[in-house]
Amino acid sequence: MSTTPFFSIVTASYNSEKTITDTITSVLNLDFKDFEYIIIDGNSSDGTLEIIKSFVPKFEAKGISYKFISEKDKGIYDAWNKGIQLSSGNWISFLGSDDSYLHNALQLYFNEINKNEVINYISSQVNLTNDKGEILSVFGKKYKWKNVITDINIAQVGSFHKRELFEKVGVFSTEYKIVGDLDFYIRCKEEIRPEYFKTITANMQNGGVSNQIYTALKEALQVKLKYGYTSKWFSYYKFYSSLIKCYIKIMLNKK
């Protein structure tokens, strides 16, 4: 019998003491147990590491592999890359330190993956929530190349990647602070074999996103210009139109 877990879940954290308890608890309470959980902490200065350590006996009691390290890193994509290196599962996901899985999420993924052994990437839908846990919207559509290079609309939180995809394409670029996943999915063009199921598997908190809109869109513009799959004028058009739409939405939500 293989001792390799089917899934590896990676969480990057930094000063996440206000949210990480709920994140870890959601993983601990998953009803599918053939997985390992890895937390890469960026040398937090608050109580995050103490919270992470407090869960050791709880995961041991359920026989679930629970690993963590705490050291300085170069940002979230550096942390994710460390998680990939430490992982041993066949399928790898990245759960934010303020996000959470629904209790049946892994079972749903396991069922869908076993329907099609050819795939090496699978995504679902997630609830976009505020810091009170209230659902703002549902997010996540099927991976399509034309959408990746224009308006990427897959749910990263609701995604699992087969290990072979990283072996063929490489890991995440640490050149970017916010859109390293966009860079990765663009590089996946010739190798990715995606699947999608229209079911909600996780909650993704929207906190703090509005403060990074300009930076995120600017980085996305840089990635698109780098690969040149769309014309320069179209890339700039999408940058400015997306920026305007985002700020209008924020203004409307404040009323």
C-alpha positions in Angstrom: 0.0 0.0 0.0 1.4 3.4 -1.0 2.2 5.9 1.8 2.2 8.8 -0.7 -0.8 11.1 0.0 -3.2 11.7 -2.8 -3.3 15.5 -2.0 -0.9 18.0 -0.7 -2.4 21.3 0.7 0.0 24.2 1.0 -0.7 27.4 3.0 1.6 30.4 3.0 1.2 32.6 6.1 2.6 35.8 7.5 1.2 37.6 10.6 -2.1 35.7 10.1 -3.1 35.2 13.7 -6.6 36.7 13.1 -7.6 34.2 10.4 -5.4 31.2 10.3 -7.2 29.2 13.1 -10.3 29.0 10.9 -8.1 28.0 7.9 -6.3 25.2 9.7 -9.6 24.0 11.3 -11.2 23.7 7.9 -8.4 21.5 6.8 -8.4 19.4 10.0 -12.2 18.8 9.5 -12.1 17.6 5.9 -13.9 14.3 5.6 -11.4 12.9 3.1 -8.2 12.0 4.9 -5.7 10.9 2.3 -3.7 14.2 2.3 -0.9 16.1 3.9 -1.0 19.7 5.1 2.0 22.0 4.8 2.3 25.5 6.2 5.0 27.8 5.1 5.2 30.8 7.5 7.3 33.9 6.6 8.7 34.3 10.1 5.6 35.9 11.6 6.1 38.4 14.4 2.6 37.9 15.9 1.0 34.8 17.3 0.7 32.9 14.0 3.4 30.3 14.7 2.1 29.5 18.2 -1.4 28.9 16.6 0.2 26.6 14.0 2.1 24.6 16.6 -1.1 24.2 18.7 -2.6 22.0 16.0 0.2 19.4 16.0 -1.5 17.0 18.4 -4.9 17.4 16.6 -3.5 16.4 13.3 -1.5 13.5 14.9 -4.7 12.3 16.6 -6.3 11.9 13.1 -3.2 10.4 11.5 -2.8 13.3 9.1 0.7 14.5 8.1 1.2 18.1 9.2 4.4 19.9 8.4 5.4 23.6 8.9 8.4 25.8 8.7 8.8 29.5 9.7 11.5 31.5 8.1 11.9 34.7 6.0 10.9 34.4 2.4 10.6 36.5 -0.8 6.8 36.6 -0.8 3.9 34.2 -1.4 5.3 32.5 -4.5 8.6 31.8 -2.8 6.5 30.2 0.0 4.4 28.2 -2.5 7.6 26.9 -4.1 8.9 25.8 -0.8 5.6 24.0 -0.2 5.9 22.2 -3.5 9.5 21.1 -2.6 8.3 19.8 0.8 5.2 18.1 -0.6 4.9 14.5 -1.6 1.3 14.3 -2.8 0.2 13.6 -6.4 -2.0 16.7 -6.5 -1.1 20.1 -4.9 -3.3 23.0 -3.9 -2.7 26.4 -2.3 -5.0 27.5 0.4 -4.7 31.1 1.7 -4.2 31.8 5.4 -7.6 33.6 5.4 -9.4 31.1 3.2 -11.1 27.8 4.1 -12.3 24.5 2.5 -15.8 23.2 2.8 -15.7 19.9 4.7 -16.4 17.7 1.6 -14.0 19.6 -0.8 -11.3 16.9 -1.1 -13.9 14.1 -1.7 -15.4 16.1 -4.5 -12.0 16.6 -6.1 -11.1 13.0 -5.7 -14.3 11.9 -7.4 -13.8 14.2 -10.3 -10.2 13.4 -10.8 -10.9 9.7 -10.9 -13.4 10.3 -13.8 -10.6 11.4 -16.1 -7.0 10.2 -15.6 -5.7 12.3 -18.4 -6.1 15.7 -16.7 -3.3 17.4 -14.8 -5.2 20.5 -13.5 -8.7 20.8 -12.0 -10.6 23.8 -10.6 -14.0 24.5 -9.1 -16.0 27.5 -7.8 -15.4 29.4 -4.5 -17.4 31.8 -2.4 -15.9 35.2 -2.3 -16.5 36.5 1.3 -15.9 39.6 3.4 -14.0 39.5 6.8 -17.4 38.7 8.5 -17.8 35.5 6.5 -20.7 37.0 4.5 -20.8 35.7 0.9 -20.3 38.5 -1.7 -20.3 36.5 -4.8 -19.4 33.1 -6.4 -16.2 33.0 -8.4 -14.4 30.5 -10.7 -14.8 29.4 -14.3 -13.2 26.8 -16.5 -9.6 27.2 -17.6 -9.6 28.5 -21.1 -6.5 29.9 -22.8 -8.2 32.9 -24.3 -9.4 33.9 -20.8 -6.0 33.4 -19.2 -4.4 36.0 -21.5 -7.3 38.5 -21.2 -9.2 38.2 -18.0 -8.1 35.2 -16.0 -11.2 34.0 -14.1 -10.2 30.6 -12.6 -10.4 30.2 -8.8 -6.8 29.7 -7.6 -8.1 28.7 -4.2 -10.3 26.1 -5.9 -7.5 24.6 -7.9 -5.4 21.4 -7.7 -2.3 20.8 -9.8 -0.9 17.4 -10.6 2.7 17.2 -9.6 3.8 16.5 -13.2 2.6 19.9 -14.3 5.2 21.7 -12.1 7.9 19.2 -13.3 7.1 20.1 -17.0 6.5 23.8 -16.7 8.5 24.8 -13.6 7.4 26.4 -10.3 6.1 29.9 -9.7 8.2 33.0 -10.6 9.3 35.0 -7.6 9.6 38.0 -9.9 6.0 39.0 -9.1 4.3 39.8 -5.8 0.7 39.3 -6.8 0.3 37.7 -10.2 2.9 34.9 -10.2 0.0 32.5 -10.8 -1.0 34.3 -14.0 2.6 33.9 -15.2 2.5 30.2 -14.3 -0.8 29.5 -16.1 0.4 31.3 -19.2 3.5 29.1 -19.2 1.2 26.1 -18.9 -0.2 26.7 -22.4 1.2 23.6 -24.1 1.2 21.2 -21.1 -2.1 21.8 -19.2 -5.0 19.4 -19.5 -7.7 21.1 -17.5 -10.9 19.9 -16.0 -13.6 21.9 -14.1 -16.7 21.2 -12.1 -19.3 23.8 -11.2 -19.4 23.2 -7.4 -18.3 25.4 -4.5 -15.4 23.9 -2.6 -14.0 26.8 -0.6 -14.4 30.2 0.9 -12.0 32.9 -0.2 -11.8 36.1 1.8 -11.8 39.4 -0.1 -10.0 41.4 2.6 -7.3 43.8 1.5 -7.7 43.1 -2.2 -9.0 46.7 -2.9 -5.7 48.1 -1.6 -3.7 46.1 -4.2 -5.8 46.6 -7.3 -3.5 48.9 -9.1 -0.4 46.8 -8.3 -2.1 43.6 -9.3 -3.3 45.0 -12.6 0.1 46.6 -13.3 1.9 43.3 -12.7 -0.6 41.5 -14.9 0.0 44.0 -17.7 3.8 43.4 -17.4 3.2 39.6 -17.7 1.0 40.0 -20.8 3.5 42.3 -22.4 6.3 39.9 -21.6 4.7 37.0 -23.5 3.1 39.1 -26.2 0.1 36.8 -26.8 -2.1 39.8 -27.2 -1.3 43.1 -28.9 0.3 45.9 -26.9 -2.7 48.2 -27.4 -5.2 45.5 -26.3 -3.1 44.8 -23.2 -3.2 48.5 -22.2 -6.9 48.7 -23.0 -7.6 45.8 -20.7 -5.4 47.3 -18.0 -7.2 50.7 -17.9 -10.7 49.3 -18.4 -10.3 46.7 -15.6 -8.9 49.4 -13.3 -11.9 51.6 -13.9 -14.3 48.8 -13.4 -12.7 47.7 -10.1 -12.8 51.2 -8.7 -16.4 51.8 -9.7 -17.3 48.5 -8.0 -15.6 49.6 -4.8 -17.3 53.0 -4.9 -20.7 51.3 -5.4 -20.1 48.9 -2.5 -19.3 51.7 -0.2 -22.7 53.3 -0.7 
